[in-house]
Each structure stands twice: as structure tokens, then as C-alpha cells.
Amino acid sequence: MNTEVKIAGVTFKNPVMTASGTFGSGMEYSDFVDLNRLGAVVTKGVANVPWEGNSTPRVAEVYGGMLNAIGLQNPGIDVFIERDLAFLNKYDTNVIVNICGKTVEDYLEVVERLSDTSVSMLEINVSCPNVKEGAIAFGQKVDSLYDITSQIKKKAKQPVIMKLSPNVTDITELAKAAEAAGADALSMINTITGMKIDIHRKKFVLANKTGGMSGPAVKPVAVRMVYQTAQAVKIPIIGMGGIGSAEDAIEFLLAGASAVAVGAMNFVNPYTTVEVVEGIEAYMKQYGIENVTELVGAVT
């Protein structure tokens, strides 16, 4: 059986990776997961300077998943390169760095700092509020997404993945804009904006009022969006949203994703990623599938 996939010229030993923000930068899970077994480790969001994140409370459990309003807290690019990337370089896996920012210039600074490193790909978090555009997320307007994608592509030495927000009317319009601007791949979906209220205190549960919902409840929405997008663009898609088993992952592959990422379920079961890898292998054996790429977009 061949579980190898290629995305934008980068070879992955299997199509399973981590979803940004749910796996730290790999070190935090390395006692549970052999990182060498993964197709890639996708890091938590990295900015050009340290971010403190939002006030607490900033995580809440909800039916079928969780809400988070962490606010992309991170130590900044300097600490990331010196500590986290140095750690990840010990392993035989691809490293994909998720990049966040408040202006296009913020993103470009991180992109340039990573240009001469061992990083395999860059994943651009366009769900960040654009401070120059009234805090509307970069990924919610076609022209903003096209602009940031094209500017990053001019500077990036590694292939660029644009991580799409589901909080839009038609995700395929955004996907086509990213593709037209030169994106090498897409990852989707990011979290769905949600809210939880404490009825006894009559207060918002999260200090930020709203948060990003992830977990099993979002999976049907994510699978639908991946399928629609796969019909609309030619570039590869990394599918995510509620994956907790090989069965979930295979749904995304059949819908048109070339690879998948495990997110919130890492918090429930830290072994999930490797269990998904092993489950895909068992499925291929069961159905006599020689190459995992045969599954991509094979739904009828």
C-alpha cells in the first residue's frame, strides 16, 4: 500500500497532519505521538511579535465540540525559530508553519524570516482581523484575500496554503480568489463563529463573547464545503473540521481533500492522529486500495 501524497511538490508519507492551534508546536504531544508517523506537524499560529491573546475565560465546552477565543497567543517568530523549529527538526516529518498577523506587513515579516529555514510549507491564517480594514477578517472579502495571497506569494520561498474561513456566504468564491492570486493549496475549514451564555449568571461564558467552534458537530459543514471547493478549484485541499477517526478522515478524502488535519479531537484523545493514520491503512487493506490518492474525490 502506498499512503504517500504530494501537495505543491512536497511529499507527505501519509495524508494525516495536525490542525493549527490544537497541537502546540509538536513538543507538547511528543510524549503521546511519534511525530515521525505523521505526514506533517502544523504549528500553532506564529506572529512577527509575541501576542498575549484574549482575556480569560477563553475556552468553553459545547454540545458536540468546543469554543475557543484564545486570540492566537504565541511567543513570536524569534522564540519559534530558536525553540520550536529546532525541536521539530529532530523528526522525519514535514513542518508547516501557521502564520497570523494584523496587517499584511506583519504576515510578510514572518514569511521572510522563514524563507531560509527547514519549513516545508506556510499556512496563512486569514481569519485574523485586518486592523487596517475595520477588523474584518482578511479571509472574508474576496479582494482582501486576493491581495494578501498575491503579496505573500511574491515573498514566500515555500509553497503557500491559504486557510479559509467558513464564516462567509460562498466559500468557493474565496477559494477561487486565493487560487487566482497564486495559492499553492487550501486548508479548510477554520472554526465557525459561535457563542455560549450562562443562563444562571446571565453572562457570556467567554470573555470575548464569541469564539471559534470546532469539534465533531462542525464536520458535516466542513465536508460539504470541501466538496464544493474541490469542484471549483484545481489546487489541492487539506480538509479539517471534526475529524476524530479514520472514517471521518476518509469522508474528507472522498469529498475531494488530498490530505486531512486533526484538530479539536487531539484534546479529547492525544493519540487521535496516529489512530487515524493506522485506520486509513486498515481501510485501504480492507478494500484492496493500493494508493491512497485513489480515494481523493472518489465520491459518486
C-alpha positions in Angstrom: 0.0 0.0 0.0 1.2 3.5 -0.8 -0.1 6.2 1.6 2.2 8.9 0.1 0.6 12.1 -1.1 2.2 15.1 -2.9 0.9 18.7 -2.3 2.5 21.5 -4.3 5.7 19.5 -4.8 6.0 18.5 -1.1 5.9 14.8 -0.4 4.0 13.5 2.7 4.4 10.0 3.9 0.7 9.9 4.6 -2.2 12.4 4.3 -2.6 13.0 8.1 -1.4 16.2 9.8 -2.3 18.3 12.8 -4.6 21.3 12.7 -3.1 24.5 13.8 -3.7 25.6 17.4 -4.5 22.1 18.6 -1.1 20.5 18.8 1.1 23.3 20.1 4.2 23.1 18.0 4.6 19.3 18.4 6.7 19.3 21.6 3.5 19.3 23.8 2.3 16.0 22.2 5.6 14.2 21.6 5.2 12.0 24.7 2.0 10.6 23.2 2.6 10.7 19.5 5.6 9.6 17.5 5.8 12.7 15.3 7.7 10.6 12.7 4.4 8.8 12.0 2.6 12.0 10.8 2.5 13.4 7.3 3.2 16.8 8.9 3.1 18.8 12.0 1.2 22.1 11.6 2.2 24.6 14.2 0.2 27.0 16.3 -0.1 30.4 14.8 3.1 32.4 14.7 3.2 36.2 14.5 6.1 38.7 13.9 6.0 39.7 17.6 4.7 37.9 20.8 0.9 38.1 21.2 -0.7 37.9 24.7 -4.1 36.6 23.4 -7.5 37.4 24.8 -8.7 37.7 28.4 -9.9 34.6 30.2 -12.2 32.6 30.2 -11.4 31.8 26.7 -12.4 28.1 26.2 -15.8 26.5 26.7 -17.2 23.1 26.0 -20.4 23.0 23.9 -22.5 20.2 22.6 -20.5 18.3 20.0 -17.4 20.4 20.4 -15.8 23.4 21.9 -15.5 27.2 21.6 -12.2 28.9 21.8 -11.2 32.6 21.9 -7.5 32.2 22.7 -6.7 35.1 20.5 -3.7 33.4 18.8 -1.5 33.8 21.8 2.1 33.0 20.8 5.7 33.8 21.7 6.6 35.3 18.3 8.8 34.3 15.4 12.2 34.6 17.3 11.2 32.1 20.0 9.5 29.9 17.5 12.7 29.5 15.3 15.1 29.1 18.3 13.0 26.7 20.3 10.1 25.1 18.4 11.6 24.7 15.0 14.8 23.4 16.5 12.8 20.7 18.3 10.8 19.8 15.2 13.9 19.4 13.1 14.8 16.3 15.1 11.9 14.5 13.4 11.3 13.0 10.0 8.1 14.9 9.2 7.1 18.0 7.3 6.8 21.2 9.3 4.0 23.6 8.2 4.0 26.9 10.0 0.7 28.7 10.5 1.2 32.4 10.2 -1.0 35.1 11.7 -0.9 38.9 11.6 -2.9 42.1 12.0 -1.6 43.8 8.8 -0.2 42.4 5.5 3.2 43.7 6.6 3.0 41.5 9.8 2.5 38.4 7.7 5.2 39.3 5.2 7.7 39.8 8.0 7.2 36.2 9.3 7.2 34.8 5.7 10.6 36.4 5.1 12.0 35.2 8.4 11.1 31.6 7.5 12.4 31.8 4.0 15.8 30.2 4.8 14.6 27.6 7.3 13.7 23.9 7.0 10.0 24.7 7.0 8.2 22.7 4.2 5.1 24.9 3.7 3.4 28.0 5.0 -0.2 28.1 6.1 -1.7 31.5 6.2 -4.5 32.2 8.8 -6.7 34.7 7.0 -9.3 34.6 9.8 -7.3 37.2 11.6 -8.9 40.7 11.9 -7.4 43.1 9.4 -6.8 46.2 11.6 -6.5 48.4 8.5 -9.9 47.3 7.2 -12.1 47.9 10.3 -11.1 44.5 11.8 -12.9 42.5 9.1 -11.0 39.2 8.6 -8.7 39.0 5.7 -10.5 35.9 4.5 -14.0 37.3 4.5 -13.6 39.6 1.4 -12.6 38.4 -2.0 -10.4 41.5 -2.7 -8.6 41.3 0.7 -7.9 37.6 0.3 -6.6 38.1 -3.2 -4.4 40.9 -2.1 -2.8 39.2 0.8 -2.4 35.9 -1.1 -0.6 37.6 -4.0 1.7 39.7 -1.7 2.7 36.6 0.3 3.3 34.6 -2.9 5.8 37.3 -4.1 7.9 36.9 -0.9 7.4 33.2 0.0 10.2 30.7 -0.7 8.0 27.8 0.4 4.6 26.7 -1.1 1.7 28.7 0.4 -1.5 27.2 1.8 -4.4 29.7 2.4 -6.6 28.6 5.4 -10.1 29.5 4.5 -12.8 30.8 6.9 -16.2 29.2 6.8 -17.8 32.4 8.0 -18.7 33.6 4.5 -21.7 33.4 2.2 -20.0 31.3 -0.5 -16.6 29.7 0.3 -16.0 28.8 -3.3 -15.7 32.5 -4.3 -12.9 32.9 -1.7 -11.3 29.7 -2.8 -11.2 30.8 -6.4 -9.8 34.2 -5.4 -6.9 32.5 -3.5 -6.2 30.2 -6.4 -6.2 33.1 -8.9 -3.8 35.0 -6.6 -1.3 32.1 -6.8 -2.1 30.0 -3.7 -0.5 26.5 -3.9 -3.1 24.8 -1.8 -6.1 25.5 0.5 -6.8 24.3 4.0 -10.4 24.3 5.3 -12.3 24.8 7.3 -11.2 27.1 10.1 -13.6 27.5 13.1 -17.2 28.6 12.8 -18.1 31.6 15.0 -20.3 30.7 17.9 -21.4 31.8 21.3 -22.4 30.4 24.7 -24.3 32.1 27.5 -24.5 31.1 31.2 -28.3 31.3 31.9 -27.8 31.4 35.7 -25.4 34.2 35.7 -26.9 35.8 32.6 -23.3 36.3 31.3 -21.3 35.4 28.3 -19.2 32.3 29.0 -16.3 33.6 27.0 -14.7 37.0 27.9 -14.6 37.6 24.2 -18.4 36.9 23.9 -17.8 34.9 20.7 -15.4 32.1 19.9 -14.5 29.7 17.2 -16.4 26.4 17.3 -14.6 23.2 16.4 -15.2 19.5 17.0 -17.4 16.7 15.7 -20.5 19.0 15.3 -18.9 21.0 12.5 -17.8 18.0 10.4 -20.9 17.8 8.1 -20.5 21.5 7.3 -16.7 21.1 6.6 -17.2 18.0 4.4 -19.8 19.9 2.3 -17.5 22.9 1.9 -14.5 20.8 0.9 -16.7 19.0 -1.7 -18.0 22.3 -3.1 -14.5 23.8 -3.2 -13.0 20.7 -4.8 -15.5 21.2 -7.7 -14.5 24.9 -8.0 -10.7 24.9 -7.9 -7.8 22.8 -9.2 -5.3 23.3 -6.4 -5.1 20.7 -3.6 -7.2 20.9 -0.4 -6.3 19.9 3.1 -9.6 19.1 4.8 -10.4 19.5 8.5 -13.3 20.0 10.9 -14.3 17.5 13.5 -12.1 14.6 12.4 -11.8 12.1 15.2 -11.4 8.8 13.4 -10.2 7.3 10.2 -13.8 7.1 9.0 -14.1 10.9 9.4 -10.8 11.4 7.6 -11.8 9.2 4.7 -15.0 11.2 4.2 -12.9 14.3 3.6 -10.7 12.4 1.1 -13.7 11.1 -0.8 -15.1 14.6 -0.9 -12.0 15.9 -2.6 -9.4 16.6 0.0 -5.8 15.5 -0.8 -4.9 15.4 2.9 -6.6 15.9 6.3 -5.8 17.6 9.6 -6.9 16.5 13.1 -7.8 19.4 15.5 -10.1 19.5 18.5 -10.1 15.8 19.0 -6.4 16.0 20.0 -7.7 17.4 23.3 -10.1 14.5 23.8 -7.6 11.8 22.8 -4.0 12.8 22.3 -3.4 9.6 20.2 -6.0 10.5 17.6 -3.6 11.4 14.8 -1.7 8.1 14.8 -5.0 6.2 15.2 -6.3 7.9 12.0 -3.1 7.0 10.1 -3.5 3.4 11.2 -7.2 3.4 10.4 -6.7 4.7 6.9 -4.1 1.9 6.3 -6.6 -0.7 7.6 -9.3 0.7 5.3 -7.0 0.5 2.3 -6.2 -3.1 3.1 -9.9 -4.0 3.6 -10.9 -2.6 0.2 -7.7 -3.5 -1.7 -6.8 0.1 -2.3 -3.1 0.3 -3.5 -2.7 4.0 -3.4 -4.4 6.5 -1.1 -4.7 9.0 -3.9 -7.3 6.7 -5.4 -9.7 7.9 -2.7 -9.4 11.6 -3.4 -12.6 12.9 -4.8 -13.9 9.4 -5.4 -17.4 10.0 -4.0 -20.2 9.3 -6.6 
